[in-house]
């Protein structure tokens, strides 16, 4: 027995299937609508921190990261295709690049400023909101 569907029913099912897949993927965090753009600057004792990595770590999600440029400025990257950080509470920390990462320093950035150990662990919690966010960290070594 051959089962046929008419065009109207088949088109309706296709639309429903497409909507379900879209909702499912957005719930996984694959869309960038749940990201806020994040930039800022990091200084240590009044001097820009450069060549280090800044991490914003949300609970239960992947971290966002950025290299600190020669002026200590950064713009976070969520993954290869999306800039920003997940909306919500984020723990912030710095990371000195590993030896193999030094060869990958972006153009114009020199090796890392020596970072006090207390900033290599989460040192502050911030709230990322939808849209643009600017966070400036004026760190003190003592």
N, C-alpha and C positions, 0 to 999 in steps of 0.2 A: 504494500500500500504506500503510495506516494503522498507525503504531507506537504502541502503548499501553504505559504504565508502570503498574505497580500502585501502590497507595497506600503500601505498605511501602517499596518502592524509592525512590519520589519523596520520601518523608519523610526517609529516610536520607540521600539526596543533599542535601536542603535543610540538614540538620544539619551535614553535612561542609562544605558551602559556607559556612555561617555561621561555623563554627569557623576555617576558613581565612582569611576576611575579618577576623575578630577578631584572629588572630595577626598577620596582615600589618599591620593598623593599629597594633597595639601595638609592633611592630618599628619603625614610622615615628616613634614617640615621640608619637603623638597621645593616648595615654592618660596619665592623671596618676599612674599607679603608679610611674613612673620619676622622679618629682619629690620633693624633700624641701622641707618648709616652712622658710623662712629669714627670720629677723628679726634686728634688732640696733640698734646705735647708732654714730654717727660723731661724734667730737669733734676739734677742731683747737686745739691749745694749751689744752686744757681747756674750750673752749667748744663748744656744739653746732653742727654744720654744718647749715644749713637751706637749702631752696630749690634744692639741687643734686640730681642724679640719681646713684644708685649702680648700677653694672652688675656682674653676675657673668657672665663669659664662659667657657663650657666649650669644649673643642676640638671643632670640627665640629658644633656645635649652636647654636641661637639663644640669645642672652643673656637673662638675667632682669634686671629693673630695678625701681627704686622711687624715689619722691621722698623726700627727707629732710625730715621735719616740723620744727616749731619746736624740738623737743627733740633733733633729730638722729637720731630713730628711723626705722626702715624695716621694711617687710614686702615681700619680693620678689614680683613678678608674672611668670609665665612667658609668658602670653599673655592675651587678654581673658577666657578662660574658666577659667584655671588659675593658682593661686597657687603660688609656690615657685620652685625652680631644679632643673635636671637633676642627678641624683645623680652625684657624681664630682668631679674636680679642676676648680676655677674660678679664673680670674684676675679680680682685683677692681680696679676703677678708679672714679673719680668723673668726672662730666661736668657742666659748667655749662650750664644751659638756653640754647638759642638764643633770639633776640629773639621769634620767633613762639611759642615755648613759654611765655614769661613770662605771656601772657594766659591760659594753661591751668593756672596754678599751682593746686593744690588749696586749698580754703578753709582759711584760717588759716596758710598758709605764705607767707613773704615772699620777696623776691628772694634769689638765691644769696649765700652767704658767699663772699668772694674765696678761691679755692682755689689753693694753690701748684701750679705746673705739674707737679711730680713726681708729684702724685696724680691728674693728668688722663690719665696712662698707667697700665697695670697696675702696681700697687705691692705686691701681695701675692697669694699663691696659697693657697686654702683647699680643704678637702675637704668637700663636701656629702654628708650621709648620709641614708638613708631616715628619715622621721619629722621631728621638730622639730630645728632647728639655730639657734643664736644666735651671731652674730659681732659683736663690739664692736671698733671701730677707734679707737684713741687716737693720732691723728696729731700730729706736731710739724712746725712750719713751717721750722725750721732744719735 
